[in-house]
Amino acid sequence: MSARNSTRFAVSKVRGIASDQERRAALDEQFAIQTAEDVAKELGEMKGVLMKAGQLISFIFEALPDEAQEALATLQADAAPMAPTLAASVVEGDLGRQPERIFRQWTDLPVAAASIGQVHRAVAPDGRVVAVKVQYPGVHEAIESDLDAAEVMYAMFSAMMLKGLDVNALVDELRGRMREELDYTLEAANVSEFEERFAGHPWVRIPKLVPEYSTARLLTTEWVEGLTFDEFRKNETFETKQRAAEVLWRFAQRAIHRYGIFNGDPHPGNYKFHHDGSITFLDYGLVKRWSPGEWEGLKPTMDAIIVDRDPELLVREMEKSGFLKTGHGLDAGLVYDYVASPYTPYLTDEFTFTREWMRNTLGTILDVQGPHAPVIEQLNLPPSFVILDRVVWGVSAILGKLEAQGPWRAMLLEYTANSEPATDMGAAEAAWCAGRPVN
């Protein structure tokens, strides 16, 4: 793949020689689109960790042309499936019979295929329509191999640019979460817990687990009809999209701050959107649980950015929580300017997420030769922060595509400081919560 795209890049540059600026820009965009299509095809075949990376890139990297993002977006639910006989063999191996003998109806071709499994639509003997997620055989070995490669890659980055990065701790955290994702019995427990936590919620929907058809390699839930993210974006009203954006944001915040267990894989392929703005949250494989003291260790750093807005305090807290080593010699203002950039929506009374803001912010974070280079070089990502950081970027990217508006700072304080509800939806959630038993 690298060889193909290196050749494509060279051809694109040769064609651009002596061309005007508009022609060169068109050639560059064409190169990006063709490369994205190639990458999507390869990662769709490879599955595992690398495919997950492609899923993240597909909706976060706003610098890519729309056509390139659309090509990569196929990784969210439309990757290459396994052969029907192979999927049937997994069902037979775990449930003892061929799927056609277990279910009234079984679709040989999956309705969705993603990083470690694919989903089949089926009808249970009692008439319930269900979604059966079947794990790819051999994906465990593929993920272990991917993570070994990631360890080498991160070590290279650490040696060259990210000298403060604790590579082993970072990869150990990723390895732990990915190993959990491979055990569908753990995911089944997660589905049940989220279903209980959000039972009766005004606009968060969790599919019901069907435990009798769930095993270590099979996960069965009720079938949920709904809109894909692209269908929702293109067809719904501005007001409905604003409602869904707040639903998505509040689902993440409540899980993180109130329940200490949250979905660490926020990408559009994991959601079904509905005409009233409610959302069904489908995937609970990559779930992070705060261990005792984890959030308490991170919270002072987050508070220094959002609540106190104090650069000196931020640096001290970053040293305590492992983001920076003592004796780094960095300017506190420069550190604050860099690490606060993804949290700009929470530093003002009103903010509108946009794709342009997302593109510029990510550009700042990744600019290893820019003004924040000294900070990037010494910055570490503590293991506790790795999955949370993924959620921050993932949710922000989706809100940017929805052009979500709101008093995000006041809304966040509802969860971090028990402030009064800042929106009507916040008030509805507070009323729902007040009517529930303490959990």
N, C-alpha and C positions, 0 to 999 in steps of 0.2 A: 504494500500500500504506500509506504514511504517512497519507494522508487517510482511508482506511477505518478504520485503527486509532485515529486521533485521534477520529473520530466515535464509535467503539465505546467508547473510554475515557470520553468525555464522557457518553455514555448510562449507562455503568456507574456513574459518580459521581453522576449525577442520581438514579438508582434507589436509591443508597445513602443519600441524604439522609433523615434521620429514621428510618433503619433501625438495628436493634441491631447490636452489634459482630460477632456471628456471621454475620448476613446480609451485612454489608459485606465480611467476609472471603470469603464464598462468591462474591460478585459479583466481587471482585478475582481470585479463582482462575479463575473462568469467563472473565474478560477475558484472563488470561495464556494459558489453553489455546487460546482462539479466535485470539489473536494469533499464537501459535506455529504453529498450523495454517496460518494465512495466510502467515506468513514462510516456512515449509517449502515451501509451494506455489510462491511467487514465486522463492525461491532455487533450488529444484529446476529451474525453467525457465531461470534465468540462468546456471547452471554457473559454472565458473571460481573466482576468488578468493573471491567473496562466498558461494558455496556452501560452500567450505572453511571459511569463518568460521562458517557455520551448523552444519557438522559438529562443529566444536570446541565451540560453545555447547551442542550437544545433549547432551553427556555431562559437561561440566565445570561448568556453572552449576546447582548443586544447589539454589539458591534458587527455581528454577522448579518448579511442581507436576509430579508424575510424568507426568500426561497431556500436559503441554506438552513435557516432555523426549521422550516417546514420539513426539509429532508431529514434532519436529525430528529425531529419530533416523532418520526415513525418508530423510534426506539422506545417511546413511552408505552405503546400498546400493540404495535404492528410489526414486530420483528419476525424473522424467519421462524416458523414453528417446527417442532419435531414431527417425525412421521406418525401417522395415525396409529400404526401397529405398535410403535414404541410407547406412545401415551397409554394405549390400552394395556400394554404389558405392565406399566407402573400400577394402574388400577387393579389389575388381576393380582399382582404381587402383594399389594397391601390389603385388598378386600377379599381375595380368594376366588373371584369370578371375573369374567370379561364384563366390561361396562354395560354392554347390551343386555346382559343377564341380571344386572343389578338395578338399572334404571329403566323406566318405561321408554324414555327416549334419550339418546346420546348423540351429540354432534361430533363426528370424527374430526372435523376441522375446528380449531380453536377460534373463539371470538376475540381473543387478545393473547398476545405473546410478549413476554418482557424478559427481565434479566435472569431470573432463576427458575421460572415456570411459565406455564400457559394456562389459560382459562377456557373450559368447555361448558357449554350450556347443556343442561340435562333436566329431565323430569323424574322426580323421585316416585317410588311406588304409591305413595299417598297423594300424588298429584301436585306436590309443590314443585315449582320451577326453581332450580338451584344453579349456582355457579360452582364448578369444581376446578380448583387450581391444582395442576399436576406438575410436580417438580421434574426438571430435566435430569435424566440419569447422567451421572458423572460431573454434575455441576459443582459438587463439593470439592473435587480434586482441581477443577478449573479455578475456583475462587482461591484456594490455597496457593496455587501457582501464581495467580494475579497478585496476591498480597505479598508474596516473596519478591516479585518483580517491583512492586510498589516500594518495598523497603529499600531496594537498590536505588530506585529513582529518587526517592526522598533523600537518601544519603548523598547522592550527587548534588541535588539542589542545596542541601545543607552545607556541603563542602565549598560550593561556589558562591552562593548568594545568601541562603537562609542559615547563617552560621549559628543562630541561637536555637534552631529547631532540634527538639529531642525526638529523633527519628524512631527509635525503638518504642517509646511510649505512644507515639502517634499511631504507628502501625498496629501495636498491640490492641489499642482501642478499636480500630477499624476491624481487626481480625475477630475480636470478641463479638462485636455487633453482627458481623457477617455470618459467623458461625451460628449465632442465635437465629438469624433469618433462615438458615437452611433447615431448621427443625420446625416443621409446621405444627407440631404439638404446642410449641411455645407461642406461635402466632395465634393458634386457636385460643389459647388462654388470654392473649392480648385482646383478641376480638371480643371475648366474653367480658373482660374487664372494662373496655371502652364502652361496650353496649350498656353495661350496668351504670357506669359513671354518667353517661349522657342520656339515660332513659327519660323519655318525655321532654327532651330539650326542645325549645321552640323551633329551631332551624338546623340543628346538627342531627344527621341521620347515620346510624351505624347498622350495617347488615347483620342479621341474626345468624349465629353459627348453627350449622347442622352437624352435631358431633358424631352421629352414627356413621357418617361417610368421611370423617376426617382422621388422618393418621400422620405419621412423621413426614410422608411425602405427598399427602393429599389434604387439601383444605376446602371444605364445602360450606358455603353460606347461601342464604336466600338470594335469589336473582333480583337485581335492582335495575329498573329501567331509568334512563336519564339521558341528559345531553352530554356530549364530550365538551371539553373546554373550547375548542374551535367553534363548534356549533353554538355554544352559549355566547361566546364573544360576538359572533357575526349576527345573531338573530334576536337577542334579548335587548330590552330597553336599557337606557343609561341607569335608571333608578334600580332596576333588578340587578344589574352588574355591580352597582354600589353596595347593595344589600349582600350579595354573595361574597364580595371582597371582605366585608366586615365579619361575615360568618366564618370565612377561612381564617382570618386574623384572630378572632376570638377563640376559635377552636384550639389553635396553637397556644395562645397565651394561657387559657384556662388549664390546659394539660400540663404546661411547663410549670406554672406558678402555683397552682392549687392542687394538682394531683401528683406531680413529680414523676410522671410517665408521659412521654410524648412521641409522636410519629416523627422519625428522623428522615423520612423520604418524601418531602413535600414537592411532588411534581404533578402536572395536570392530568397525567394518565391514571393517577390514583384517586380521582374524584369523579362523581357523577353529579351534574348540576341539574337543578329543577326550575320550573317556570316561576316559582314564587321566591327564588333566590336562596332557597335552602340547598344544602350540599350533603350527599352521601359520601362518606370517607371509607374507602375500600380496603386499603392495604395496611397491614399491621405487622409486617415482617421486621423491618428495620425500626425497632422501638428502643428508645433510651429511657432507662429508669435512673433517677438520681439515687446514688448510694448515700448513706448517712454522711453529712458534711460536704457533699459535692457542691450543691447549689449555694450553701452558706459560704463556701470558699470563693465562688465566682461572683456572688451578688454585690459585694462591696466594690468590685471593679466596675460592674455595670452601673451601680449607683453613682460612682464618681464621674462617669460620663454623662448620665442622663439627669440625675437629681441634683448633684452638687455642681457639676460642670467645672470642676476644679482640676487643672492639669497637674499640679504638684501632688494632690491627693491621689489622682489616677495613677501616677508613676509609682507611688508607694504601694498602692493596692496591687498593681501589676507585678511588682516584685514579690509580694506576699503570695500571690496566686500562681506564680510560675510563668507569666507572660514575658517577664524580663529578669535577667540576672542582675544582682547587685553589682555596682561598679561599672555600669554600662556607659555612663557619661553623656547620655542623650538629653537634649533640650526638652523639657516637659511640655512646652507649647507645641513643639513639632510632633511629639508622641500623641498628644491629645488631638491635634488636627488630623492625624492619620487614622487613629483607631475610632474616632467619633464619626467618621464620614458615613459608615453604613447606618448610623443611628440618627442622622439628621432629621428624619420625620418626627423624632421624639424630643427635639430640642426647640420646637416652635409650637405655637398654639394650634395652627392649622397647616396641613401639608397635603400636597397631591403627589402621589407616586406616579411616575411616568417612565416610559422606556428610556427616554433621554437621560433622566436622573440615574437610572440603573446603569446605563452604559458609561456615563461619566464617573460614577462612584466605583464601579468595578475597574475602570481604567486607572483610577487613583491607587486602588489597592494593589494592582498588578504591575505598576510602573516601577520596576526595580532600578531604573536609571534616573528617576525623577527626584524631586526635592525631598521625598521621604525615604530615599534609599538607606540612610543610616539606621532608620527605625526598622525597615524591612529586614535588614541584614541581621539584626540582633533579636528580632521578635520570635517568640516561641508560641506554639499552640498547645496549652495543657490538654491532656486527654479528655478532661471533663468538658472542654469547650468545643471539641471537634464536631459532634453531632448537632449541638446547639447552633453553631456557626452555619452549618448546612441549612438548618431551618430558617435562620435569619435571612440568608440569601435567597432560598427557595421561595419563601412567602413574599419577600419584597419583590422578586421578579414577577410573580403572578399578579400582585397588586399593581405593579407598573403597567402590565399589559391591560389591566382593567381600568387604569387611570383613577385609582381609588382616592377619594377625598375624605378628610375627617380630622377630628381633634385627637390625633394619635397619642400625643403626650398625655392628655387627660385620661384617655382610654387605658393606656398602659398603667397609670397610677391606680386604676380600679383594682388591678391584679397585684401590683407590688406594694401599694400603701393603703389598700382597702378604702379608696376614695369613692365618692358618690358616682353613680353612673353618669357618663358623659354624653350618651346618646339614647335614643328610644330603645334600640336593641340591647344596650347595656342594662336598661331598666327592666326589659323583659327577661333577660337572663338572670338578673338579681331576684326577680319575683319567682322564677322557676327554682332557683337555688334555695330560696327561703322556704319553699314548700316541700323540700326533699329532706330525708333523714341525713344526718351528718355522715359523710363518707370520706 
